[in-house]
Amino acid sequence: MRQPTNIAEVGFYHLTRSSLDEALPPLLEKATSQGLRLVLVARDSEHLDHLDRWLWAFRPDSFLPHGTAATGFAAKQPIYLAPNVANPNGATVLVTVDGLLPDADAPFERVVDLFDGQDAAAVAAARERWISWRERGAKLVYWQQRPEGGWIKAREEAGKGREAQGKGREGVGKG
C-alpha cells in the first residue's frame, strides 16, 4: 500500500464536452465564491503562461483574481498558478490540469484533477491516479459533464475499505 494521504477528497473532472479553457474558469469561480483558496499546477511553463492570460480574459465581464511567482504577493492570491506543488497562499484546494499526482503529504484538503476525455492516454493515466488515490485512502469523486453543461457526480468512493456509491466499476471513464 502507498503512503496514506492527508488529502480528504480527490475530485476527477472528465472533460468530454468542453475544453479545459471552457471548463476551468467556472470551477475556479465557484470555488473562490465559497471563500476557498487554490493552487493551480501546470508543469509546462507555456501552459502556465497561457492559463495566466486566459483567466484574465476568458469573459469580458469576469474578474478571477490570481497570481504567479512573476506577479508576486503570493500569500494574497486567492488562486496561485505554479509549476509545482507549493502552497504559498495557504490554499486548501490543489487543481491539477496535466496529470500530476502530488505526494500523499501535500498540504491540501482537496485535489481537483481535470483531464481530457478525448485523449485515451489522459483517460488511462487518470484511471491510474484514481487507483493510486484509492490505495492512499482518499475519498474519490468522479464528475461527468452534462450535455446541457455543468457537472454530475457519477461515482463516489469513501476512503480505503468503504463501499463505493454510484455507477461505474473503476471510477474514471466508466460511469
PyMOL CGO cylinders between C-alpha atoms (Angstrom):
from pymol import cmd
from pymol.cgo import CYLINDER

trace = [
    CYLINDER, 0.00, 0.00, 0.00, 1.14, 3.51, -0.77, 0.3, 1, 1, 1, 1, 1, 1,
    CYLINDER, 1.14, 3.51, -0.77, 1.68, 6.12, 1.94, 0.3, 1, 1, 1, 1, 1, 1,
    CYLINDER, 1.68, 6.12, 1.94, -1.70, 7.19, 3.39, 0.3, 1, 1, 1, 1, 1, 1,
    CYLINDER, -1.70, 7.19, 3.39, -2.73, 10.72, 2.49, 0.3, 1, 1, 1, 1, 1, 1,
    CYLINDER, -2.73, 10.72, 2.49, -3.84, 13.73, 4.49, 0.3, 1, 1, 1, 1, 1, 1,
    CYLINDER, -3.84, 13.73, 4.49, -5.89, 14.84, 1.48, 0.3, 1, 1, 1, 1, 1, 1,
    CYLINDER, -5.89, 14.84, 1.48, -9.53, 14.21, 2.29, 0.3, 1, 1, 1, 1, 1, 1,
    CYLINDER, -9.53, 14.21, 2.29, -11.07, 14.24, -1.20, 0.3, 1, 1, 1, 1, 1, 1,
    CYLINDER, -11.07, 14.24, -1.20, -9.97, 13.96, -4.81, 0.3, 1, 1, 1, 1, 1, 1,
    CYLINDER, -9.97, 13.96, -4.81, -12.41, 15.04, -7.49, 0.3, 1, 1, 1, 1, 1, 1,
    CYLINDER, -12.41, 15.04, -7.49, -11.83, 13.76, -11.03, 0.3, 1, 1, 1, 1, 1, 1,
    CYLINDER, -11.83, 13.76, -11.03, -13.39, 16.02, -13.68, 0.3, 1, 1, 1, 1, 1, 1,
    CYLINDER, -13.39, 16.02, -13.68, -13.74, 14.19, -17.00, 0.3, 1, 1, 1, 1, 1, 1,
    CYLINDER, -13.74, 14.19, -17.00, -13.74, 16.79, -19.80, 0.3, 1, 1, 1, 1, 1, 1,
    CYLINDER, -13.74, 16.79, -19.80, -15.91, 15.30, -22.56, 0.3, 1, 1, 1, 1, 1, 1,
    CYLINDER, -15.91, 15.30, -22.56, -17.98, 18.24, -23.78, 0.3, 1, 1, 1, 1, 1, 1,
    CYLINDER, -17.98, 18.24, -23.78, -15.69, 21.22, -23.38, 0.3, 1, 1, 1, 1, 1, 1,
    CYLINDER, -15.69, 21.22, -23.38, -12.04, 22.10, -23.35, 0.3, 1, 1, 1, 1, 1, 1,
    CYLINDER, -12.04, 22.10, -23.35, -10.02, 22.90, -20.26, 0.3, 1, 1, 1, 1, 1, 1,
    CYLINDER, -10.02, 22.90, -20.26, -10.19, 26.58, -21.22, 0.3, 1, 1, 1, 1, 1, 1,
    CYLINDER, -10.19, 26.58, -21.22, -14.00, 26.42, -21.18, 0.3, 1, 1, 1, 1, 1, 1,
    CYLINDER, -14.00, 26.42, -21.18, -14.40, 24.27, -18.06, 0.3, 1, 1, 1, 1, 1, 1,
    CYLINDER, -14.40, 24.27, -18.06, -11.74, 25.68, -15.74, 0.3, 1, 1, 1, 1, 1, 1,
    CYLINDER, -11.74, 25.68, -15.74, -12.91, 29.28, -15.12, 0.3, 1, 1, 1, 1, 1, 1,
    CYLINDER, -12.91, 29.28, -15.12, -16.42, 28.36, -13.87, 0.3, 1, 1, 1, 1, 1, 1,
    CYLINDER, -16.42, 28.36, -13.87, -14.94, 25.78, -11.49, 0.3, 1, 1, 1, 1, 1, 1,
    CYLINDER, -14.94, 25.78, -11.49, -12.47, 28.35, -10.15, 0.3, 1, 1, 1, 1, 1, 1,
    CYLINDER, -12.47, 28.35, -10.15, -15.21, 30.98, -9.85, 0.3, 1, 1, 1, 1, 1, 1,
    CYLINDER, -15.21, 30.98, -9.85, -17.39, 28.59, -7.86, 0.3, 1, 1, 1, 1, 1, 1,
    CYLINDER, -17.39, 28.59, -7.86, -14.54, 27.69, -5.51, 0.3, 1, 1, 1, 1, 1, 1,
    CYLINDER, -14.54, 27.69, -5.51, -13.48, 31.30, -4.88, 0.3, 1, 1, 1, 1, 1, 1,
    CYLINDER, -13.48, 31.30, -4.88, -17.11, 32.36, -4.36, 0.3, 1, 1, 1, 1, 1, 1,
    CYLINDER, -17.11, 32.36, -4.36, -17.15, 29.85, -1.50, 0.3, 1, 1, 1, 1, 1, 1,
    CYLINDER, -17.15, 29.85, -1.50, -14.09, 31.53, 0.02, 0.3, 1, 1, 1, 1, 1, 1,
    CYLINDER, -14.09, 31.53, 0.02, -11.70, 28.75, -0.96, 0.3, 1, 1, 1, 1, 1, 1,
    CYLINDER, -11.70, 28.75, -0.96, -8.08, 29.42, -1.85, 0.3, 1, 1, 1, 1, 1, 1,
    CYLINDER, -8.08, 29.42, -1.85, -6.50, 27.36, -4.61, 0.3, 1, 1, 1, 1, 1, 1,
    CYLINDER, -6.50, 27.36, -4.61, -3.18, 26.43, -6.15, 0.3, 1, 1, 1, 1, 1, 1,
    CYLINDER, -3.18, 26.43, -6.15, -3.39, 25.51, -9.83, 0.3, 1, 1, 1, 1, 1, 1,
    CYLINDER, -3.39, 25.51, -9.83, -0.46, 23.44, -11.10, 0.3, 1, 1, 1, 1, 1, 1,
    CYLINDER, -0.46, 23.44, -11.10, 0.60, 23.17, -14.73, 0.3, 1, 1, 1, 1, 1, 1,
    CYLINDER, 0.60, 23.17, -14.73, 4.12, 21.83, -15.09, 0.3, 1, 1, 1, 1, 1, 1,
    CYLINDER, 4.12, 21.83, -15.09, 4.71, 23.23, -18.59, 0.3, 1, 1, 1, 1, 1, 1,
    CYLINDER, 4.71, 23.23, -18.59, 5.66, 26.94, -18.42, 0.3, 1, 1, 1, 1, 1, 1,
    CYLINDER, 5.66, 26.94, -18.42, 3.93, 27.73, -21.72, 0.3, 1, 1, 1, 1, 1, 1,
    CYLINDER, 3.93, 27.73, -21.72, 0.71, 26.15, -20.47, 0.3, 1, 1, 1, 1, 1, 1,
    CYLINDER, 0.71, 26.15, -20.47, 1.02, 28.05, -17.20, 0.3, 1, 1, 1, 1, 1, 1,
    CYLINDER, 1.02, 28.05, -17.20, 1.52, 31.35, -19.08, 0.3, 1, 1, 1, 1, 1, 1,
    CYLINDER, 1.52, 31.35, -19.08, -1.49, 30.57, -21.28, 0.3, 1, 1, 1, 1, 1, 1,
    CYLINDER, -1.49, 30.57, -21.28, -3.68, 29.88, -18.25, 0.3, 1, 1, 1, 1, 1, 1,
    CYLINDER, -3.68, 29.88, -18.25, -2.49, 33.07, -16.56, 0.3, 1, 1, 1, 1, 1, 1,
    CYLINDER, -2.49, 33.07, -16.56, -3.51, 35.16, -19.60, 0.3, 1, 1, 1, 1, 1, 1,
    CYLINDER, -3.51, 35.16, -19.60, -6.73, 33.19, -20.16, 0.3, 1, 1, 1, 1, 1, 1,
    CYLINDER, -6.73, 33.19, -20.16, -8.00, 33.61, -16.60, 0.3, 1, 1, 1, 1, 1, 1,
    CYLINDER, -8.00, 33.61, -16.60, -7.83, 37.40, -17.00, 0.3, 1, 1, 1, 1, 1, 1,
    CYLINDER, -7.83, 37.40, -17.00, -9.62, 37.43, -20.37, 0.3, 1, 1, 1, 1, 1, 1,
    CYLINDER, -9.62, 37.43, -20.37, -11.94, 34.42, -20.64, 0.3, 1, 1, 1, 1, 1, 1,
    CYLINDER, -11.94, 34.42, -20.64, -15.06, 36.57, -20.37, 0.3, 1, 1, 1, 1, 1, 1,
    CYLINDER, -15.06, 36.57, -20.37, -15.26, 40.38, -20.70, 0.3, 1, 1, 1, 1, 1, 1,
    CYLINDER, -15.26, 40.38, -20.70, -17.32, 40.83, -17.52, 0.3, 1, 1, 1, 1, 1, 1,
    CYLINDER, -17.32, 40.83, -17.52, -15.29, 38.45, -15.38, 0.3, 1, 1, 1, 1, 1, 1,
    CYLINDER, -15.29, 38.45, -15.38, -12.75, 39.03, -12.67, 0.3, 1, 1, 1, 1, 1, 1,
    CYLINDER, -12.75, 39.03, -12.67, -10.94, 35.95, -11.49, 0.3, 1, 1, 1, 1, 1, 1,
    CYLINDER, -10.94, 35.95, -11.49, -8.10, 37.20, -9.28, 0.3, 1, 1, 1, 1, 1, 1,
    CYLINDER, -8.10, 37.20, -9.28, -4.96, 35.10, -9.43, 0.3, 1, 1, 1, 1, 1, 1,
    CYLINDER, -4.96, 35.10, -9.43, -1.22, 35.41, -9.49, 0.3, 1, 1, 1, 1, 1, 1,
    CYLINDER, -1.22, 35.41, -9.49, 2.05, 33.69, -10.24, 0.3, 1, 1, 1, 1, 1, 1,
    CYLINDER, 2.05, 33.69, -10.24, 5.61, 33.92, -8.97, 0.3, 1, 1, 1, 1, 1, 1,
    CYLINDER, 5.61, 33.92, -8.97, 6.18, 36.64, -11.59, 0.3, 1, 1, 1, 1, 1, 1,
    CYLINDER, 6.18, 36.64, -11.59, 3.34, 38.83, -10.29, 0.3, 1, 1, 1, 1, 1, 1,
    CYLINDER, 3.34, 38.83, -10.29, 4.35, 38.48, -6.65, 0.3, 1, 1, 1, 1, 1, 1,
    CYLINDER, 4.35, 38.48, -6.65, 2.25, 38.79, -3.50, 0.3, 1, 1, 1, 1, 1, 1,
    CYLINDER, 2.25, 38.79, -3.50, 1.72, 35.01, -3.44, 0.3, 1, 1, 1, 1, 1, 1,
    CYLINDER, 1.72, 35.01, -3.44, 0.23, 34.97, 0.06, 0.3, 1, 1, 1, 1, 1, 1,
    CYLINDER, 0.23, 34.97, 0.06, -2.54, 37.36, -1.03, 0.3, 1, 1, 1, 1, 1, 1,
    CYLINDER, -2.54, 37.36, -1.03, -3.62, 35.45, -4.14, 0.3, 1, 1, 1, 1, 1, 1,
    CYLINDER, -3.62, 35.45, -4.14, -6.91, 33.53, -3.92, 0.3, 1, 1, 1, 1, 1, 1,
    CYLINDER, -6.91, 33.53, -3.92, -5.69, 31.45, -6.88, 0.3, 1, 1, 1, 1, 1, 1,
    CYLINDER, -5.69, 31.45, -6.88, -1.98, 30.86, -7.30, 0.3, 1, 1, 1, 1, 1, 1,
    CYLINDER, -1.98, 30.86, -7.30, -0.65, 29.36, -10.55, 0.3, 1, 1, 1, 1, 1, 1,
    CYLINDER, -0.65, 29.36, -10.55, 2.51, 27.32, -10.13, 0.3, 1, 1, 1, 1, 1, 1,
    CYLINDER, 2.51, 27.32, -10.13, 4.75, 24.86, -11.99, 0.3, 1, 1, 1, 1, 1, 1,
    CYLINDER, 4.75, 24.86, -11.99, 4.94, 22.56, -8.95, 0.3, 1, 1, 1, 1, 1, 1,
    CYLINDER, 4.94, 22.56, -8.95, 3.08, 21.67, -5.79, 0.3, 1, 1, 1, 1, 1, 1,
    CYLINDER, 3.08, 21.67, -5.79, 3.76, 24.54, -3.44, 0.3, 1, 1, 1, 1, 1, 1,
    CYLINDER, 3.76, 24.54, -3.44, 1.31, 26.34, -1.19, 0.3, 1, 1, 1, 1, 1, 1,
    CYLINDER, 1.31, 26.34, -1.19, 2.40, 29.96, -0.77, 0.3, 1, 1, 1, 1, 1, 1,
    CYLINDER, 2.40, 29.96, -0.77, -1.16, 31.28, -0.43, 0.3, 1, 1, 1, 1, 1, 1,
    CYLINDER, -1.16, 31.28, -0.43, -2.48, 28.93, 2.27, 0.3, 1, 1, 1, 1, 1, 1,
    CYLINDER, -2.48, 28.93, 2.27, -4.74, 27.13, -0.21, 0.3, 1, 1, 1, 1, 1, 1,
    CYLINDER, -4.74, 27.13, -0.21, -6.91, 24.20, 0.79, 0.3, 1, 1, 1, 1, 1, 1,
    CYLINDER, -6.91, 24.20, 0.79, -7.52, 23.07, -2.80, 0.3, 1, 1, 1, 1, 1, 1,
    CYLINDER, -7.52, 23.07, -2.80, -4.96, 21.87, -5.36, 0.3, 1, 1, 1, 1, 1, 1,
    CYLINDER, -4.96, 21.87, -5.36, -6.10, 21.95, -9.00, 0.3, 1, 1, 1, 1, 1, 1,
    CYLINDER, -6.10, 21.95, -9.00, -4.13, 19.81, -11.46, 0.3, 1, 1, 1, 1, 1, 1,
    CYLINDER, -4.13, 19.81, -11.46, -4.57, 20.08, -15.22, 0.3, 1, 1, 1, 1, 1, 1,
    CYLINDER, -4.57, 20.08, -15.22, -1.83, 17.90, -16.64, 0.3, 1, 1, 1, 1, 1, 1,
    CYLINDER, -1.83, 17.90, -16.64, -1.91, 14.58, -14.85, 0.3, 1, 1, 1, 1, 1, 1,
    CYLINDER, -1.91, 14.58, -14.85, 0.11, 15.46, -11.78, 0.3, 1, 1, 1, 1, 1, 1,
    CYLINDER, 0.11, 15.46, -11.78, -0.08, 13.03, -8.86, 0.3, 1, 1, 1, 1, 1, 1,
    CYLINDER, -0.08, 13.03, -8.86, 1.06, 15.03, -5.82, 0.3, 1, 1, 1, 1, 1, 1,
    CYLINDER, 1.06, 15.03, -5.82, 2.77, 13.46, -2.85, 0.3, 1, 1, 1, 1, 1, 1,
    CYLINDER, 2.77, 13.46, -2.85, 0.46, 11.96, -0.24, 0.3, 1, 1, 1, 1, 1, 1,
    CYLINDER, 0.46, 11.96, -0.24, 1.55, 14.58, 2.29, 0.3, 1, 1, 1, 1, 1, 1,
    CYLINDER, 1.55, 14.58, 2.29, 0.82, 17.57, 0.04, 0.3, 1, 1, 1, 1, 1, 1,
    CYLINDER, 0.82, 17.57, 0.04, -0.60, 20.38, 2.22, 0.3, 1, 1, 1, 1, 1, 1,
    CYLINDER, -0.60, 20.38, 2.22, -4.14, 20.48, 0.82, 0.3, 1, 1, 1, 1, 1, 1,
    CYLINDER, -4.14, 20.48, 0.82, -7.55, 19.20, 1.91, 0.3, 1, 1, 1, 1, 1, 1,
    CYLINDER, -7.55, 19.20, 1.91, -8.83, 18.57, -1.60, 0.3, 1, 1, 1, 1, 1, 1,
    CYLINDER, -8.83, 18.57, -1.60, -7.46, 17.87, -5.08, 0.3, 1, 1, 1, 1, 1, 1,
    CYLINDER, -7.46, 17.87, -5.08, -9.33, 18.70, -8.29, 0.3, 1, 1, 1, 1, 1, 1,
    CYLINDER, -9.33, 18.70, -8.29, -7.97, 16.65, -11.21, 0.3, 1, 1, 1, 1, 1, 1,
    CYLINDER, -7.97, 16.65, -11.21, -9.18, 17.78, -14.64, 0.3, 1, 1, 1, 1, 1, 1,
    CYLINDER, -9.18, 17.78, -14.64, -8.41, 15.54, -17.60, 0.3, 1, 1, 1, 1, 1, 1,
    CYLINDER, -8.41, 15.54, -17.60, -9.21, 15.42, -21.32, 0.3, 1, 1, 1, 1, 1, 1,
    CYLINDER, -9.21, 15.42, -21.32, -11.80, 12.75, -22.03, 0.3, 1, 1, 1, 1, 1, 1,
    CYLINDER, -11.80, 12.75, -22.03, -11.00, 12.83, -25.76, 0.3, 1, 1, 1, 1, 1, 1,
    CYLINDER, -11.00, 12.83, -25.76, -7.42, 11.68, -25.13, 0.3, 1, 1, 1, 1, 1, 1,
    CYLINDER, -7.42, 11.68, -25.13, -7.21, 7.94, -24.47, 0.3, 1, 1, 1, 1, 1, 1,
    CYLINDER, -7.21, 7.94, -24.47, -3.80, 8.28, -22.82, 0.3, 1, 1, 1, 1, 1, 1,
    CYLINDER, -3.80, 8.28, -22.82, -5.10, 11.01, -20.48, 0.3, 1, 1, 1, 1, 1, 1,
    CYLINDER, -5.10, 11.01, -20.48, -8.08, 8.83, -19.51, 0.3, 1, 1, 1, 1, 1, 1,
    CYLINDER, -8.08, 8.83, -19.51, -5.82, 5.82, -18.86, 0.3, 1, 1, 1, 1, 1, 1,
    CYLINDER, -5.82, 5.82, -18.86, -3.49, 7.97, -16.75, 0.3, 1, 1, 1, 1, 1, 1,
    CYLINDER, -3.49, 7.97, -16.75, -6.48, 9.33, -14.78, 0.3, 1, 1, 1, 1, 1, 1,
    CYLINDER, -6.48, 9.33, -14.78, -7.54, 5.75, -14.05, 0.3, 1, 1, 1, 1, 1, 1,
    CYLINDER, -7.54, 5.75, -14.05, -4.06, 5.05, -12.68, 0.3, 1, 1, 1, 1, 1, 1,
    CYLINDER, -4.06, 5.05, -12.68, -4.26, 8.16, -10.47, 0.3, 1, 1, 1, 1, 1, 1,
    CYLINDER, -4.26, 8.16, -10.47, -7.71, 7.03, -9.25, 0.3, 1, 1, 1, 1, 1, 1,
    CYLINDER, -7.71, 7.03, -9.25, -6.24, 3.69, -8.20, 0.3, 1, 1, 1, 1, 1, 1,
    CYLINDER, -6.24, 3.69, -8.20, -3.27, 5.40, -6.54, 0.3, 1, 1, 1, 1, 1, 1,
    CYLINDER, -3.27, 5.40, -6.54, -5.53, 7.75, -4.55, 0.3, 1, 1, 1, 1, 1, 1,
    CYLINDER, -5.53, 7.75, -4.55, -7.74, 4.81, -3.59, 0.3, 1, 1, 1, 1, 1, 1,
    CYLINDER, -7.74, 4.81, -3.59, -4.70, 2.97, -2.23, 0.3, 1, 1, 1, 1, 1, 1,
    CYLINDER, -4.70, 2.97, -2.23, -3.78, 6.10, -0.27, 0.3, 1, 1, 1, 1, 1, 1,
    CYLINDER, -3.78, 6.10, -0.27, -7.22, 6.15, 1.36, 0.3, 1, 1, 1, 1, 1, 1,
    CYLINDER, -7.22, 6.15, 1.36, -8.64, 9.38, -0.11, 0.3, 1, 1, 1, 1, 1, 1,
    CYLINDER, -8.64, 9.38, -0.11, -12.33, 9.85, -0.78, 0.3, 1, 1, 1, 1, 1, 1,
    CYLINDER, -12.33, 9.85, -0.78, -12.79, 9.78, -4.58, 0.3, 1, 1, 1, 1, 1, 1,
    CYLINDER, -12.79, 9.78, -4.58, -15.45, 11.56, -6.61, 0.3, 1, 1, 1, 1, 1, 1,
    CYLINDER, -15.45, 11.56, -6.61, -15.88, 11.18, -10.36, 0.3, 1, 1, 1, 1, 1, 1,
    CYLINDER, -15.88, 11.18, -10.36, -17.62, 14.08, -12.13, 0.3, 1, 1, 1, 1, 1, 1,
    CYLINDER, -17.62, 14.08, -12.13, -19.04, 13.87, -15.66, 0.3, 1, 1, 1, 1, 1, 1,
    CYLINDER, -19.04, 13.87, -15.66, -20.04, 16.79, -17.83, 0.3, 1, 1, 1, 1, 1, 1,
    CYLINDER, -20.04, 16.79, -17.83, -23.77, 17.08, -18.52, 0.3, 1, 1, 1, 1, 1, 1,
    CYLINDER, -23.77, 17.08, -18.52, -24.95, 17.50, -22.14, 0.3, 1, 1, 1, 1, 1, 1,
    CYLINDER, -24.95, 17.50, -22.14, -26.53, 20.86, -21.20, 0.3, 1, 1, 1, 1, 1, 1,
    CYLINDER, -26.53, 20.86, -21.20, -23.44, 21.99, -19.29, 0.3, 1, 1, 1, 1, 1, 1,
    CYLINDER, -23.44, 21.99, -19.29, -22.39, 21.68, -15.70, 0.3, 1, 1, 1, 1, 1, 1,
    CYLINDER, -22.39, 21.68, -15.70, -21.37, 18.56, -13.84, 0.3, 1, 1, 1, 1, 1, 1,
    CYLINDER, -21.37, 18.56, -13.84, -22.99, 15.49, -12.36, 0.3, 1, 1, 1, 1, 1, 1,
    CYLINDER, -22.99, 15.49, -12.36, -21.48, 13.28, -9.67, 0.3, 1, 1, 1, 1, 1, 1,
    CYLINDER, -21.48, 13.28, -9.67, -21.32, 9.86, -11.34, 0.3, 1, 1, 1, 1, 1, 1,
    CYLINDER, -21.32, 9.86, -11.34, -19.34, 7.91, -8.75, 0.3, 1, 1, 1, 1, 1, 1,
    CYLINDER, -19.34, 7.91, -8.75, -18.05, 8.29, -5.23, 0.3, 1, 1, 1, 1, 1, 1,
    CYLINDER, -18.05, 8.29, -5.23, -15.81, 6.10, -3.10, 0.3, 1, 1, 1, 1, 1, 1,
    CYLINDER, -15.81, 6.10, -3.10, -15.20, 6.90, 0.53, 0.3, 1, 1, 1, 1, 1, 1,
    CYLINDER, -15.20, 6.90, 0.53, -11.58, 6.17, 1.51, 0.3, 1, 1, 1, 1, 1, 1,
    CYLINDER, -11.58, 6.17, 1.51, -9.96, 2.74, 1.62, 0.3, 1, 1, 1, 1, 1, 1,
    CYLINDER, -9.96, 2.74, 1.62, -12.17, -0.05, 2.89, 0.3, 1, 1, 1, 1, 1, 1,
    CYLINDER, -12.17, -0.05, 2.89, -15.54, 1.67, 2.41, 0.3, 1, 1, 1, 1, 1, 1,
    CYLINDER, -15.54, 1.67, 2.41, -18.19, 0.85, -0.19, 0.3, 1, 1, 1, 1, 1, 1,
    CYLINDER, -18.19, 0.85, -0.19, -18.47, 2.77, -3.45, 0.3, 1, 1, 1, 1, 1, 1,
    CYLINDER, -18.47, 2.77, -3.45, -21.61, 4.68, -4.35, 0.3, 1, 1, 1, 1, 1, 1,
    CYLINDER, -21.61, 4.68, -4.35, -22.95, 5.46, -7.82, 0.3, 1, 1, 1, 1, 1, 1,
    CYLINDER, -22.95, 5.46, -7.82, -22.39, 3.68, -11.06, 0.3, 1, 1, 1, 1, 1, 1,
    CYLINDER, -22.39, 3.68, -11.06, -19.15, 2.63, -12.66, 0.3, 1, 1, 1, 1, 1, 1,
    CYLINDER, -19.15, 2.63, -12.66, -16.54, -0.02, -11.99, 0.3, 1, 1, 1, 1, 1, 1,
    CYLINDER, -16.54, -0.02, -11.99, -13.14, 1.65, -11.76, 0.3, 1, 1, 1, 1, 1, 1,
    CYLINDER, -13.14, 1.65, -11.76, -14.28, 5.23, -11.34, 0.3, 1, 1, 1, 1, 1, 1,
    CYLINDER, -14.28, 5.23, -11.34, -12.75, 7.28, -14.09, 0.3, 1, 1, 1, 1, 1, 1,
    CYLINDER, -12.75, 7.28, -14.09, -14.35, 6.99, -17.50, 0.3, 1, 1, 1, 1, 1, 1,
    CYLINDER, -14.35, 6.99, -17.50, -16.50, 4.01, -16.59, 0.3, 1, 1, 1, 1, 1, 1,
    CYLINDER, -16.50, 4.01, -16.59, -19.79, 5.56, -15.46, 0.3, 1, 1, 1, 1, 1, 1,
]
cmd.load_cgo(trace, "trace")
